[in-house]
Amino acid sequence: MIAIALTLYFAIAVAIAALLLLPGWRTSILHSAGILHARVMRHASIKASSAKRQISSSAKISMSNMSAMQNVLIQRRLLIGVTAGILATPPLVAIALRGKQLFQFDDNLTVPDEKIAALLNGEQLVPPQPLPPEVFQTQEVQQVRPEIKDASRDWNLLDPDFRTRLLLVYKIMREQYGYEMALLEGYRSPARQDMLSHMGGAKVTNAAAYQSYHQYGLAADNAFLRDGKLVISEKDPWAMKGYELYGQTAEQVGLVWGGRWKLMDLGHVEYHKPGFVLGRDKPTVKVQ
């Protein structure tokens, strides 16, 4: 190892001495170095020129492709516009109607009238007696539904088919489960519907006038009676059990229950009457 180091040191020393003391040797070395440098620089210049040509060619191709694409867009602008419109329409409609769609459901839960007749077994159901106004003015009711005191609870303003199904729900809830039901609101005027949809923190609905089944006598909000008092609060375990049974019973007789909506309305039921289209058909309710 020492010998190699000494040999290398001796070679370097001789080379340095030759460069300093022998002009001919120094000239030869510098000439060779110049030739090598020239070759390296020429090779680098060729590589740089080639890269520049490739970049220029790629840029020309890209510009050509962009120009061709622009021409295609201009020539097919009508077809592209129509296609884009078709593709964009469904999501735009869904966004525009996102609040209203909480109240739109299909008729899969509607059951045949024969089943309703069998459940009734010829019985003619009669609406319960109206409750005293003070029942709807208790502190609990005012906290949950402060606007309910002015609501309509006239069973005669409900669609006959819907009224029969709702009364059947009342009958089943009372006889099978021991829950006494009470009507909070049935028919709702367009003006009241708009008022409720514009309420603040206590907002009841997202649907404006004629976007709710209430305007057609096909919807109702209901609650429970316990010891002569309305129980609406969802914090009451007894009421929550009742809402679950109420929703199941309503669906069994062909009604749609608001407890399955994204914006849950546990006391709400509505009837999607066959052949009826919300927003298209005119209300048939005649308020005296």
SULBELKA-V448180 format. One record per helix or strand. SS is the DSSP state (h for helix, s for strand). FROM is the first residue (numbers start at 0). LEN is the number of residues. If there is no record, write none. Layout:
# SULBELKA-V448180
ss: {SS:SS}
from: {FROM:FROM}
len: {LEN:LEN}
This chain:
# SULBELKA-V448180
ss: {h:h:h:h:h:h:h:h:h:h:s:h:h:s:s:h:s:h:s}
from: {1:22:76:99:112:132:138:147:154:159:179:189:212:218:228:236:255:257:267}
len: {20:53:20:4:8:5:6:3:3:18:6:8:4:8:3:16:2:3:3}
